[in-house]
Every structure is written in C-alpha cells, then in structure tokens.
C-alpha cells in the first residue's frame, strides 16, 4: 500500500525555521533589552510632564542636590588629579580620563548613598512610584497600603499616610559594600568601566520593583522567581539607571524620574496581565437585563 510522502518543501521549511531560531532569539533579547532600558529615560519625560511631581523634588531633594554638588566638587578638586596620573601610567590619556571620571563619580555615589539616599530620598520615591501607578488607574494596588484622598485634584495630593511599611528600595549596607568592592574595576582599561556600571546596575535593576512586589504581598520565593524571569530586563534597566545616578548634581533628580519609569514599566505589565475577557457591561446592557432580558426559570 503506497504511503504518503511529505511535501518536498516541508524539509526546507524545517531547516529554515531551525536556522532562523537563533536569529529570532537574538532579536527577542535585543528588543527586551531596549524596551527595559528605555523606561528610565521615559521616566524623565513623564516626570517633566506632570507638574504635581515638582514640589516633591524642590521641597525635599533640592537641598540634598546642593550638598551632593559640594561632595563632588571636593572629590574632583582633591582626588581626581592623583587618580588620573596613576591611571595614566597604565592607560592612554583618553582611557585614563574616562575611567578616572567614572571612578570619582562612583566614589561620590558611595558617599551620597551612605549618608543621604536611604534616609531622605526613599519616601519621596515611594510617593512618585505610587502616584504614577494611580495615574495609570492602578489604585487597587495602592489602596490597601495607604490612605487615599480620592477627591484630591491629582495623584500626589491623593497620597495619604501609608498603612503598611512603605519603601521603594531598602537601604542596604551590602549594596554600598558592593559599590566599594567593584570600584577598582575602573582601573581596568577599556572593559573595566562598562563592567562596573553593568554589575552594579544589575543589582539596582532588581531592586527597582521592590515596592511592587511588596504591594502584591509576594514572599521571598515568589520574588526570587520574578527576578529570575526578568533578570535580562533588570540588567539593562539598572544599567541605564546607574548611568543616570552617576550624573553629578542631577543624581537625586534622576532617582525620582527612574522611580517614575519603574512604575510605568509596572503599569504596562499589570495592564497586560489584566486583559479583560469580553467587554465591560454597559448601562444599556443593564437596562436590557432589567426590562427585556430573559428570566431564568428552573426546569425541574
């Protein structure tokens, strides 16, 4: 009995699919990296378009920005030249200049994080994060964890006192120690500075959704699972966020805009996870049900 033969093109199609699979995988990783890396930048634009956020920066963080300027001024005045001359022995002028700049900025970041960030900035970032979620119609995430004034004119004014522990990013001595440990990477020519930014940025990215995990009531095991699922995205989000944090004077401003970007990312994921089935019940549907709709009767 003759057996049916597969069409000649099926083998070629399978071969083509096998050859294109790595390309699709690379393309997927690139798209995911670019998408997540864009959120800290998008957060800047989002912050600037929402004037209700401005008082949070001016009232709380502008004085700290002035202090951070003094910290960087002292570091660049007294420590930049000796470190530059030392690196110049092993690297070219351009490489020594770039690596020394990042090295001094990293030293300033360690000082600023140790003295100010965990104690004065975190509350402000929580407010930015929560207000951004409210603007994206995710009040149900925030309401169980803080008092909300629903009649307020904007999302920031809606925010009342938290009813549970509220932290955007837990202050961590380990994170500061990591910054200190990895700072010497900037001494390595060419690859040292990118490696420093990406390694420290990876941890920063993973901490960017700490508030979201707590709002959802996730335990440590669930958090670990989510971090593992998005570790590629967190790497690139954190890398861009780390670069912004290294900008003198504006670093505190970028802390707030990055919080807005992290919340925008959360809003996108929440909206994707809440795709409605069917369509909402309209007023006309309710009228139909009340007046002309069929009445259920037990057939027994």
KEVODO-387628 format. One line per 5 residues: their letters; for each residue z negated, x, y of N, C-alpha, C. Coordinates in nm, 3 decimals. Each point is the difference from the previous one (the first is absolute). Last residue first. Layout:
BEGIN
a	Z X Y Z X Y Z X Y  ...
END
This chain:
BEGIN
xxxxx	-3.648 -3.686 2.203 -0.071 -0.039 -0.122 -0.028 -0.148 -0.005  0.211 0.271 0.363 0.085 -0.075 -0.092 -0.073 -0.046 -0.126  -0.140 0.102 0.543 -0.026 0.043 -0.136 0.079 -0.087 -0.097  0.152 0.105 0.510 -0.073 -0.098 -0.081 -0.015 0.053 -0.141  0.144 0.156 0.549 -0.021 0.037 -0.140 -0.081 -0.108 -0.070
xxxxx	0.344 -0.050 0.422 -0.142 -0.006 -0.034 -0.014 0.031 -0.148  0.391 0.135 0.401 -0.034 -0.066 -0.126 -0.149 0.009 -0.029  0.177 -0.003 0.511 -0.003 0.086 -0.117 -0.036 -0.077 -0.125  0.033 -0.143 0.476 0.106 -0.035 -0.094 -0.006 0.079 -0.130  -0.346 0.027 0.357 0.065 -0.129 0.018 0.095 -0.036 -0.115
xxxxx	-0.265 0.414 0.025 -0.093 -0.108 0.032 0.069 -0.136 -0.003  0.245 0.403 -0.072 -0.095 -0.019 -0.109 -0.090 -0.120 0.025  0.299 0.129 0.339 0.072 -0.057 -0.114 -0.095 -0.029 -0.116  -0.169 0.224 0.376 0.027 -0.140 0.032 0.069 -0.069 -0.117  -0.071 0.462 -0.034 -0.127 -0.072 -0.011 0.020 -0.150 0.028
xxxxx	0.367 0.290 0.053 -0.035 -0.014 -0.141 -0.127 -0.082 -0.017  0.135 0.114 0.434 0.085 -0.105 -0.056 -0.031 -0.022 -0.148  -0.209 0.356 0.225 -0.058 -0.129 0.041 0.081 -0.115 -0.058  0.032 0.448 -0.281 0.017 -0.037 0.140 -0.068 -0.133 0.030  -0.059 0.421 -0.371 0.004 -0.145 0.013 0.004 -0.036 0.148
xxxxx	0.204 0.474 -0.196 -0.123 -0.068 0.043 0.019 -0.151 0.010  0.292 0.267 -0.357 -0.010 -0.004 0.145 -0.127 -0.072 0.040  0.137 0.307 -0.457 0.043 -0.126 0.058 -0.007 0.005 0.150  -0.288 0.355 -0.167 0.085 -0.065 -0.099 0.037 -0.138 0.054  -0.142 0.470 0.283 -0.031 -0.136 -0.044 0.100 -0.050 -0.104
xxxxx	-0.189 0.505 0.108 0.124 -0.076 0.011 -0.024 -0.141 -0.053  -0.303 0.403 0.066 -0.031 -0.142 0.022 0.126 -0.084 0.017  -0.013 0.481 -0.054 -0.079 -0.050 -0.113 -0.029 -0.149 0.010  0.231 0.232 0.347 0.082 0.006 -0.121 -0.073 -0.057 -0.121  -0.236 0.039 0.404 0.103 -0.104 0.011 0.091 -0.002 -0.122
xxxxx	-0.323 0.340 0.031 -0.064 -0.130 -0.021 0.102 -0.113 0.006  0.144 0.436 0.100 -0.030 -0.014 -0.143 -0.064 -0.134 -0.031  0.087 0.101 0.452 0.126 -0.011 -0.074 -0.025 -0.019 -0.149  -0.368 0.081 0.280 0.055 -0.133 0.024 0.129 -0.021 -0.077  -0.198 0.428 -0.007 -0.077 -0.096 -0.079 0.059 -0.140 0.015
xxxxx	0.178 0.329 0.274 0.041 0.024 -0.138 -0.071 -0.098 -0.094  -0.129 0.000 0.446 0.135 -0.057 -0.012 0.053 0.017 -0.143  -0.408 0.204 0.107 -0.015 -0.145 -0.012 0.135 -0.069 -0.011  -0.006 0.462 0.078 -0.053 -0.027 -0.134 -0.016 -0.149 -0.023  0.127 0.141 0.431 0.108 0.018 -0.097 -0.045 -0.027 -0.142
xxxxx	-0.324 -0.005 0.340 0.089 -0.115 0.014 0.116 0.009 -0.099  -0.285 0.365 0.020 -0.071 -0.114 -0.060 0.084 -0.127 0.011  0.159 0.379 0.215 0.018 0.013 -0.144 -0.074 -0.112 -0.074  -0.052 0.034 0.464 0.134 -0.050 -0.032 0.028 0.012 -0.150  -0.410 0.170 0.165 0.006 -0.146 0.012 0.137 -0.054 -0.040
xxxxx	-0.066 0.465 0.008 -0.088 -0.056 -0.103 0.006 -0.153 0.003  0.222 0.245 0.335 0.077 -0.015 -0.123 -0.087 -0.047 -0.117  -0.208 0.093 0.413 0.093 -0.113 0.018 0.078 -0.025 -0.129  -0.272 0.377 0.017 -0.081 -0.122 -0.012 0.087 -0.124 0.017  0.205 0.422 0.059 -0.038 -0.020 -0.140 -0.082 -0.127 -0.018
xxxxx	0.199 0.218 0.409 0.043 -0.131 -0.048 -0.047 -0.030 -0.142  -0.123 0.420 0.200 -0.028 -0.104 0.100 0.035 -0.139 -0.053  0.233 0.390 -0.274 -0.117 0.007 0.089 -0.003 -0.116 0.099  0.208 -0.004 -0.500 0.048 0.005 0.139 -0.121 0.004 0.094  -0.017 -0.049 -0.485 -0.004 0.138 0.049 0.047 0.012 0.145
xxxxx	0.009 -0.410 -0.253 -0.139 0.036 0.029 -0.011 0.141 0.057  0.421 -0.163 -0.149 -0.041 -0.066 0.124 -0.143 0.037 0.039  0.166 0.155 -0.411 0.072 0.065 0.109 -0.041 -0.060 0.134  -0.166 -0.205 -0.384 -0.064 0.130 0.023 0.067 0.075 0.114  0.187 -0.407 -0.150 -0.125 -0.025 0.071 -0.071 0.131 0.034
xxxxx	0.384 0.022 -0.267 0.036 -0.034 0.138 -0.126 -0.024 0.082  -0.070 0.077 -0.452 0.060 0.120 0.061 0.037 -0.026 0.145  -0.163 -0.357 -0.271 -0.104 0.091 0.045 0.055 0.125 0.066  0.301 -0.312 -0.190 -0.072 -0.065 0.109 -0.103 0.098 0.058  0.217 0.141 -0.379 0.086 0.009 0.118 -0.059 -0.073 0.119
xxxxx	-0.235 0.001 -0.419 0.027 0.138 0.037 0.077 0.006 0.131  -0.078 -0.416 -0.209 -0.114 0.048 0.078 0.020 0.145 0.044  0.324 -0.198 -0.284 0.004 -0.058 0.134 -0.114 0.052 0.087  0.003 0.129 -0.450 0.117 0.057 0.067 0.009 -0.051 0.143  -0.333 -0.179 -0.284 -0.033 0.135 0.044 0.117 0.068 0.070
xxxxx	-0.100 -0.465 -0.200 0.069 0.028 0.127 -0.025 0.142 0.049  -0.181 -0.170 -0.416 0.129 -0.070 0.006 0.079 0.035 0.125  -0.443 0.166 -0.064 0.094 0.064 -0.091 0.138 -0.063 0.009  -0.353 -0.193 0.241 0.034 0.130 0.057 0.102 0.072 -0.086  -0.177 -0.403 -0.160 0.091 -0.024 0.112 0.042 0.132 0.065
xxxxx	-0.318 0.014 -0.348 0.128 -0.046 -0.053 0.102 -0.020 0.113  -0.445 0.109 0.111 0.067 0.115 -0.060 0.137 -0.038 -0.053  -0.276 -0.342 0.160 0.049 0.083 0.110 0.077 0.120 -0.054  -0.216 -0.275 -0.310 0.117 -0.068 0.057 0.060 0.081 0.115  -0.399 0.155 -0.193 0.108 0.009 -0.099 0.127 -0.064 0.054
xxxxx	-0.399 -0.027 0.256 0.055 0.136 -0.002 0.117 0.013 -0.096  -0.071 -0.487 0.192 -0.096 0.100 -0.046 0.070 0.136 -0.010  0.114 -0.434 0.341 0.038 0.078 -0.117 -0.111 0.097 -0.038  0.061 -0.362 0.365 -0.109 0.009 -0.095 0.033 0.079 -0.125  0.251 -0.102 0.427 0.038 -0.071 -0.123 -0.109 0.008 -0.107
xxxxx	-0.050 0.227 0.412 0.020 -0.141 0.035 0.032 -0.083 -0.124  -0.026 0.467 -0.045 -0.132 -0.061 0.013 0.010 -0.147 0.038  0.396 0.254 -0.027 -0.060 -0.010 -0.133 -0.136 -0.069 0.007  0.216 0.096 0.405 0.069 -0.107 -0.073 -0.062 -0.019 -0.138  -0.151 0.362 0.265 -0.045 -0.129 0.055 0.062 -0.117 -0.077
xxxxx	0.148 0.437 -0.104 -0.138 -0.021 -0.045 -0.053 -0.136 0.047  0.440 0.238 0.064 -0.017 -0.140 -0.041 -0.139 -0.028 -0.057  0.137 0.436 0.157 0.048 -0.089 0.105 -0.017 -0.148 -0.035  -0.093 0.415 -0.265 -0.113 -0.063 0.069 0.045 -0.107 0.099  0.314 0.266 -0.244 -0.076 -0.080 -0.097 -0.117 -0.072 0.065
xxxxx	0.261 0.303 0.259 0.075 -0.120 -0.034 -0.076 -0.090 -0.095  -0.180 0.422 0.109 -0.007 -0.090 0.115 0.073 -0.131 -0.029  0.029 0.348 -0.313 -0.133 -0.063 -0.003 -0.014 -0.100 0.115  0.395 0.245 -0.010 -0.007 -0.083 -0.120 -0.135 -0.071 -0.009  0.082 0.322 0.341 0.055 -0.131 0.028 -0.006 -0.093 -0.120
xxxxx	-0.126 0.455 -0.036 -0.103 -0.076 0.072 0.049 -0.141 0.033  0.310 0.274 -0.213 -0.119 -0.010 -0.086 -0.109 -0.081 0.068  0.398 0.096 0.242 0.024 -0.097 -0.107 -0.123 -0.016 -0.090  -0.006 0.319 0.357 0.014 -0.135 0.055 0.014 -0.103 -0.112  -0.015 0.459 -0.118 -0.128 -0.043 0.058 0.008 -0.145 0.047
xxxxx	0.397 0.204 -0.150 -0.091 -0.028 -0.112 -0.135 -0.050 0.051  0.326 0.142 0.317 0.034 -0.129 -0.063 -0.094 -0.036 -0.115  -0.077 0.425 0.197 -0.029 -0.110 0.091 0.042 -0.135 -0.057  0.101 0.398 -0.252 -0.143 -0.023 0.015 -0.033 -0.120 0.086  0.441 0.208 -0.113 -0.044 -0.117 -0.077 -0.145 -0.037 0.027
xxxxx	0.208 0.366 0.266 0.099 -0.104 -0.030 -0.061 -0.124 -0.068  -0.309 0.438 -0.008 0.126 -0.022 0.074 0.081 -0.116 -0.056  -0.542 0.046 -0.006 0.113 0.026 -0.090 0.130 -0.028 0.074  -0.430 -0.087 0.187 0.028 0.143 0.004 0.121 0.036 -0.086  -0.194 -0.438 0.023 0.086 0.026 0.114 0.031 0.148 0.017
xxxxx	-0.308 -0.168 -0.325 0.140 -0.014 -0.044 0.096 0.030 0.114  -0.485 -0.021 0.054 0.067 0.130 -0.020 0.142 -0.008 -0.054  -0.272 -0.403 0.058 0.049 0.059 0.124 0.068 0.136 -0.021  -0.237 -0.283 -0.334 0.146 0.010 0.000 0.057 0.058 0.129  -0.476 -0.065 -0.064 0.049 0.078 -0.115 0.150 0.023 0.008
xxxxx	-0.213 -0.278 0.323 -0.038 0.140 0.019 0.059 0.087 -0.111  0.062 -0.465 -0.030 0.074 0.053 0.114 -0.029 0.148 0.020  -0.249 -0.224 -0.326 0.139 0.021 -0.043 0.084 0.056 0.114  -0.439 -0.129 0.096 0.002 0.124 -0.078 0.141 0.032 -0.047  -0.066 -0.408 0.214 -0.011 0.109 0.097 0.003 0.135 -0.071
xxxxx	-0.004 -0.384 -0.268 0.126 0.008 0.073 -0.002 0.115 0.100  -0.395 -0.103 -0.235 0.099 0.062 -0.089 0.133 0.018 0.073  -0.354 -0.237 0.200 -0.018 0.144 0.014 0.103 0.075 -0.085  0.051 -0.502 0.205 -0.012 0.078 -0.122 -0.013 0.148 0.032  0.004 -0.557 0.189 -0.019 0.139 0.041 -0.033 0.083 -0.123
xxxxx	0.297 -0.451 -0.032 -0.137 0.053 -0.010 -0.006 0.145 0.044  0.328 -0.388 0.175 0.012 0.119 -0.084 -0.138 0.063 -0.009  0.037 -0.424 0.191 0.142 0.021 -0.024 0.020 0.115 -0.098  -0.425 -0.347 0.033 0.043 0.136 0.031 0.148 0.014 -0.034  -0.446 -0.368 -0.010 0.137 0.012 0.051 0.028 0.145 0.035
xxxxx	-0.361 -0.361 -0.288 0.026 0.137 0.045 0.146 0.016 0.037  -0.165 -0.486 0.053 -0.015 0.095 -0.110 0.034 0.139 0.053  0.024 -0.363 0.287 -0.107 -0.054 -0.085 -0.019 0.083 -0.127  0.195 0.099 0.537 0.023 0.000 -0.145 -0.120 -0.055 -0.075  0.124 -0.156 0.505 -0.078 0.100 -0.072 0.031 -0.004 -0.149
xxxxx	0.387 -0.187 0.297 -0.143 -0.002 0.022 -0.069 0.108 -0.082  0.525 -0.128 0.196 -0.084 0.079 -0.089 -0.146 -0.007 0.042  0.385 -0.197 0.234 -0.048 -0.080 -0.113 -0.107 0.073 -0.081  0.244 0.201 0.360 -0.110 -0.084 0.048 -0.058 -0.086 -0.113  0.379 0.261 -0.093 -0.113 0.089 0.027 -0.121 -0.080 0.046
xxxxx	0.413 -0.226 -0.075 -0.064 0.043 -0.124 -0.121 0.089 0.024  0.126 -0.359 0.379 0.077 0.098 -0.077 -0.083 0.050 -0.117  -0.156 -0.354 0.295 0.142 0.007 0.040 0.083 0.102 -0.077  -0.431 -0.295 -0.200 0.023 0.113 0.091 0.149 0.014 0.030  -0.234 -0.311 -0.310 0.055 -0.051 0.126 0.031 0.111 0.100
xxxxx	-0.206 0.075 -0.433 0.137 -0.046 -0.019 0.063 -0.053 0.128  -0.375 0.360 -0.149 0.004 -0.103 0.103 0.144 -0.052 0.008  -0.304 0.256 -0.408 0.125 -0.013 0.075 -0.010 -0.115 0.099  -0.321 0.363 -0.335 0.007 -0.121 0.081 0.130 0.000 0.079  -0.018 0.261 -0.469 -0.050 0.012 0.136 0.013 -0.134 0.071
xxxxx	0.116 0.070 -0.465 -0.071 0.125 0.024 -0.044 0.020 0.145  0.274 -0.365 -0.215 -0.123 0.012 -0.080 -0.087 0.119 0.039  0.427 -0.082 0.233 -0.104 -0.102 0.023 -0.124 0.016 -0.087  0.424 0.264 -0.026 -0.103 0.046 0.092 -0.120 -0.095 0.004  0.397 -0.088 -0.261 -0.054 0.128 -0.046 -0.122 0.041 0.082
xxxxx	0.249 -0.388 0.113 -0.079 -0.023 -0.120 -0.056 0.128 -0.058  0.304 -0.009 0.372 -0.138 -0.028 0.038 -0.089 -0.016 -0.123  0.486 0.137 0.099 -0.081 0.032 -0.118 -0.149 -0.018 0.033  0.429 -0.019 0.283 -0.041 -0.124 -0.067 -0.074 0.027 -0.131  0.149 0.325 0.339 0.096 -0.025 -0.107 -0.044 -0.117 -0.089
xxxxx	-0.271 0.148 0.357 0.129 -0.026 0.063 0.110 -0.028 -0.102  -0.423 0.131 -0.155 -0.007 -0.135 0.056 0.132 -0.037 0.067  -0.047 0.438 -0.157 0.012 -0.093 -0.112 -0.004 -0.145 0.050  -0.079 0.333 0.316 0.141 0.003 -0.043 0.023 -0.095 -0.117  -0.440 0.063 0.153 0.078 -0.079 0.096 0.148 -0.003 -0.038
xxxxx	-0.294 0.270 -0.257 -0.025 -0.143 -0.021 0.083 -0.086 0.094  0.026 0.470 0.053 0.051 -0.039 -0.132 -0.015 -0.151 -0.020  -0.191 0.191 0.386 0.147 0.003 0.008 0.061 -0.051 -0.131  -0.466 0.049 0.012 0.042 -0.110 0.086 0.153 -0.006 0.010  -0.191 0.361 -0.234 -0.021 -0.125 -0.074 0.049 -0.118 0.083
xxxxx	-0.005 0.415 0.207 0.112 -0.012 -0.093 -0.013 -0.125 -0.087  -0.352 0.108 0.294 0.118 -0.038 0.077 0.121 -0.018 -0.091  -0.399 0.163 -0.184 -0.016 -0.141 0.037 0.123 -0.051 0.076  -0.021 0.464 -0.111 0.026 -0.086 -0.114 -0.011 -0.149 0.034  -0.091 0.389 0.297 0.136 -0.051 -0.005 0.017 -0.109 -0.105
xxxxx	-0.410 0.263 0.094 0.039 -0.072 0.121 0.134 -0.073 -0.013  -0.217 0.273 -0.353 -0.109 -0.075 0.062 0.047 -0.090 0.115  0.284 0.304 -0.268 -0.067 -0.092 -0.091 -0.101 -0.090 0.067  0.239 0.335 0.260 0.087 -0.102 -0.058 -0.076 -0.101 -0.086  -0.196 0.403 0.246 0.024 -0.128 0.066 0.060 -0.108 -0.090
xxxxx	-0.135 0.472 -0.127 -0.089 -0.040 0.108 0.015 -0.146 0.041  0.268 0.215 -0.349 -0.141 0.020 -0.032 -0.094 -0.055 0.104  0.471 -0.009 0.068 -0.040 -0.091 -0.107 -0.148 0.012 -0.031  0.178 0.300 0.313 0.000 -0.137 0.054 -0.042 -0.100 -0.107  0.050 0.456 -0.124 -0.111 -0.016 0.095 -0.011 -0.145 0.047
xxxxx	0.365 0.113 -0.275 -0.125 0.011 -0.075 -0.120 -0.025 0.091  0.423 0.026 0.198 -0.016 -0.125 -0.072 -0.129 0.000 -0.081  0.130 0.394 0.223 -0.048 -0.102 0.094 -0.025 -0.132 -0.069  0.193 0.340 -0.252 -0.139 0.035 0.032 -0.060 -0.101 0.097  0.454 -0.042 -0.098 -0.082 -0.038 -0.114 -0.146 0.032 0.022
xxxxx	0.310 0.140 0.321 -0.012 -0.146 0.004 -0.086 -0.050 -0.116  0.102 0.454 0.007 -0.096 -0.032 0.106 -0.018 -0.151 0.012  0.322 0.148 -0.308 -0.132 0.048 -0.041 -0.106 -0.036 0.104  0.456 -0.084 0.091 -0.055 -0.098 -0.094 -0.140 0.040 -0.044  0.220 0.304 0.279 -0.020 -0.127 0.071 -0.062 -0.104 -0.091
xxxxx	0.130 0.411 -0.185 -0.122 0.014 0.080 -0.030 -0.130 0.075  0.401 0.026 -0.247 -0.117 -0.005 -0.089 -0.130 0.013 0.077  0.410 0.036 0.240 -0.015 -0.134 -0.058 -0.128 -0.008 -0.082  0.112 0.421 0.181 -0.030 -0.095 0.107 -0.026 -0.140 -0.056  0.141 0.346 -0.291 -0.138 0.021 0.043 -0.040 -0.101 0.107
xxxxx	0.448 0.001 -0.146 -0.090 -0.048 -0.105 -0.145 0.014 0.039  0.324 0.177 0.295 0.009 -0.147 -0.005 -0.096 -0.057 -0.105  0.034 0.475 0.041 -0.060 -0.060 0.119 -0.001 -0.153 -0.008  -0.005 0.248 -0.468 0.077 0.016 0.122 -0.065 -0.073 0.116  -0.315 0.179 -0.395 0.108 -0.096 0.019 0.079 0.036 0.125
xxxxx	-0.385 0.252 -0.149 0.060 -0.039 -0.128 0.122 -0.091 0.016  -0.255 0.169 0.374 0.011 0.117 -0.087 0.079 -0.034 -0.126  -0.124 -0.331 0.317 0.120 0.072 0.039 0.022 0.124 -0.085  -0.395 -0.269 -0.026 0.112 -0.053 -0.078 0.130 0.073 0.031  -0.382 0.121 0.251 -0.024 0.029 -0.142 0.118 -0.048 -0.085
xxxxx	-0.002 -0.100 0.457 0.027 0.142 -0.020 -0.021 0.039 -0.146  -0.108 -0.441 0.126 0.145 0.022 0.010 0.034 0.146 -0.027  -0.452 -0.124 0.025 0.060 -0.047 -0.125 0.152 0.021 0.001  -0.243 0.111 0.394 -0.037 0.088 -0.113 0.064 -0.043 -0.132  0.082 -0.281 0.383 0.063 0.132 0.008 -0.043 0.092 -0.114
xxxxx	-0.199 -0.443 0.043 0.143 -0.002 -0.033 0.058 0.141 -0.006  -0.463 -0.127 0.127 0.028 0.033 -0.141 0.149 0.009 -0.032  -0.205 -0.104 0.445 -0.075 0.113 -0.054 0.038 0.038 -0.144  0.216 -0.359 0.267 -0.029 0.108 0.096 -0.058 0.122 -0.069  0.091 -0.405 -0.238 0.124 0.070 0.033 -0.025 0.116 0.097
xxxxx	-0.371 -0.267 -0.120 0.055 0.066 -0.119 0.126 0.078 0.033  -0.203 -0.261 0.340 -0.081 0.117 -0.034 0.057 0.075 -0.119  0.208 -0.403 0.120 0.017 0.098 0.108 -0.078 0.128 -0.031  -0.049 -0.375 -0.283 0.126 0.072 -0.023 0.024 0.106 0.107  -0.381 -0.271 0.054 -0.011 0.075 -0.126 0.126 0.082 -0.024
xxxxx	-0.002 -0.296 0.364 -0.083 0.118 0.027 -0.015 0.087 -0.125  0.223 -0.411 -0.043 0.080 0.093 0.080 -0.078 0.127 0.029  -0.223 -0.351 -0.210 0.088 0.070 -0.094 0.091 0.098 0.074  -0.276 -0.278 0.258 -0.080 0.101 -0.070 0.087 0.079 -0.098  0.199 -0.360 0.216 -0.026 0.106 0.098 -0.082 0.112 -0.065
xxxxx	0.075 -0.382 -0.251 0.126 0.074 0.014 -0.016 0.114 0.099  -0.353 -0.305 -0.056 0.007 0.095 -0.112 0.129 0.082 0.005  -0.060 -0.347 0.320 -0.093 0.112 0.024 0.003 0.104 -0.112  0.267 -0.386 -0.062 0.052 0.086 0.106 -0.098 0.113 0.033  -0.089 -0.364 -0.318 0.052 0.128 -0.047 0.056 0.090 0.108
xxxxx	-0.210 -0.453 0.061 -0.077 0.073 -0.099 0.048 0.143 -0.023  0.198 -0.321 0.320 -0.144 -0.013 0.012 -0.078 0.090 -0.092  0.483 -0.015 -0.004 -0.048 0.045 0.131 -0.152 -0.001 0.005  0.218 -0.164 -0.394 0.023 0.143 0.021 -0.065 0.048 0.130  -0.024 -0.455 -0.106 -0.068 0.072 -0.108 0.017 0.151 0.016
xxxxx	0.226 -0.306 0.294 -0.142 0.024 0.033 -0.075 0.075 -0.110  0.466 -0.121 -0.074 -0.024 0.108 0.096 -0.147 0.022 0.033  0.217 -0.350 -0.286 -0.058 0.118 -0.064 -0.044 0.106 0.101  0.230 -0.405 0.119 -0.139 -0.030 -0.032 -0.069 0.116 -0.070  0.474 -0.003 0.119 -0.095 0.045 0.103 -0.146 -0.031 -0.032
xxxxx	0.451 0.078 -0.292 -0.112 -0.095 -0.002 -0.107 0.047 0.099  0.406 0.244 -0.103 0.048 -0.135 0.029 -0.112 -0.103 0.004  -0.077 0.461 -0.114 0.045 -0.006 0.139 0.047 -0.139 0.038  -0.125 0.085 -0.451 -0.116 0.012 0.089 0.042 -0.017 0.146  0.340 0.020 -0.322 -0.075 -0.126 -0.012 -0.120 0.001 0.095
xxxxx	0.253 0.393 -0.039 0.075 -0.103 0.074 -0.074 -0.133 -0.003  -0.182 0.347 -0.254 -0.003 0.038 0.142 0.066 -0.109 0.084  0.014 -0.033 -0.472 -0.129 -0.039 0.055 -0.013 0.034 0.148  0.374 0.137 -0.256 0.010 -0.141 0.038 -0.131 -0.049 0.062  0.003 0.430 -0.180 0.084 -0.004 0.121 0.013 -0.144 0.050
xxxxx	-0.230 0.073 -0.406 -0.076 0.056 0.112 0.078 -0.001 0.131  0.232 -0.157 -0.390 -0.106 -0.089 0.049 -0.089 0.063 0.107  0.373 0.211 -0.257 0.033 -0.064 0.127 -0.116 -0.080 0.057  -0.003 0.221 -0.431 -0.016 0.096 0.109 0.027 -0.063 0.136  0.069 -0.253 -0.397 -0.143 0.022 0.024 -0.022 0.096 0.116
xxxxx	0.447 -0.082 -0.127 -0.063 -0.125 0.041 -0.147 0.020 0.034  0.252 0.360 -0.177 0.037 -0.028 0.139 -0.069 -0.127 0.051  -0.059 0.118 -0.456 -0.062 0.100 0.088 0.029 -0.031 0.147  0.205 -0.268 -0.329 -0.145 -0.025 0.005 -0.070 0.097 0.092  0.459 0.067 -0.078 -0.022 -0.123 0.077 -0.148 -0.030 0.013
xxxxx	0.123 0.362 -0.272 0.030 0.029 0.140 -0.028 -0.122 0.087  -0.038 -0.045 -0.466 -0.109 0.081 0.054 0.021 0.031 0.148  0.343 -0.227 -0.230 -0.118 -0.085 0.012 -0.117 0.077 0.060  0.394 0.235 -0.101 0.020 -0.087 0.116 -0.121 -0.090 0.022  0.005 0.268 -0.384 -0.017 0.082 0.120 0.013 -0.085 0.126
xxxxx	0.085 -0.211 -0.409 -0.141 0.037 0.010 -0.028 0.081 0.125  0.445 -0.112 -0.105 -0.073 -0.118 0.047 -0.149 0.032 0.016  0.266 0.332 -0.186 0.036 -0.019 0.140 -0.075 -0.118 0.060  -0.041 0.089 -0.464 -0.076 0.095 0.083 0.030 -0.015 0.148  0.248 -0.283 -0.294 -0.143 -0.031 0.000 -0.082 0.102 0.081
xxxxx	0.484 0.010 -0.102 -0.044 -0.048 0.131 -0.150 -0.025 0.007  0.220 0.140 -0.404 0.020 0.104 0.101 -0.054 -0.042 0.136  -0.010 -0.307 -0.359 -0.091 0.112 -0.030 0.012 0.109 0.105  0.294 -0.367 0.023 -0.136 -0.042 0.035 -0.100 0.113 -0.023  0.445 0.068 -0.132 -0.010 -0.003 0.146 -0.140 -0.038 0.044
xxxxx	0.094 -0.016 -0.457 -0.002 0.139 0.046 -0.015 0.006 0.152  0.051 -0.421 -0.199 -0.131 0.055 -0.032 -0.012 0.144 0.049  0.415 -0.210 0.048 -0.098 -0.062 0.090 -0.139 0.056 -0.025  0.352 0.129 -0.284 0.013 0.064 0.132 -0.102 -0.056 0.098  0.024 -0.198 -0.424 -0.052 0.137 -0.010 0.006 0.072 0.133
xxxxx	0.192 -0.429 -0.030 -0.146 -0.007 -0.006 -0.062 0.138 -0.010  0.483 -0.109 0.002 -0.063 0.032 0.128 -0.151 0.003 -0.007  0.293 -0.118 -0.370 0.002 0.143 0.030 -0.075 0.035 0.127  -0.146 -0.424 -0.298 0.110 0.035 0.089 -0.007 0.147 0.038  -0.197 -0.146 -0.468 -0.037 -0.014 0.142 0.117 0.039 0.088
xxxxx	0.076 -0.210 -0.489 -0.022 0.128 0.065 -0.040 -0.023 0.145  -0.033 -0.304 -0.483 0.041 0.006 0.140 -0.037 0.134 0.060  0.126 -0.081 -0.525 -0.113 -0.004 0.094 0.052 0.013 0.141  0.222 -0.191 -0.493 0.008 0.089 0.116 -0.120 -0.018 0.092  0.017 -0.058 -0.540 0.000 -0.085 0.119 0.000 0.089 0.124
END
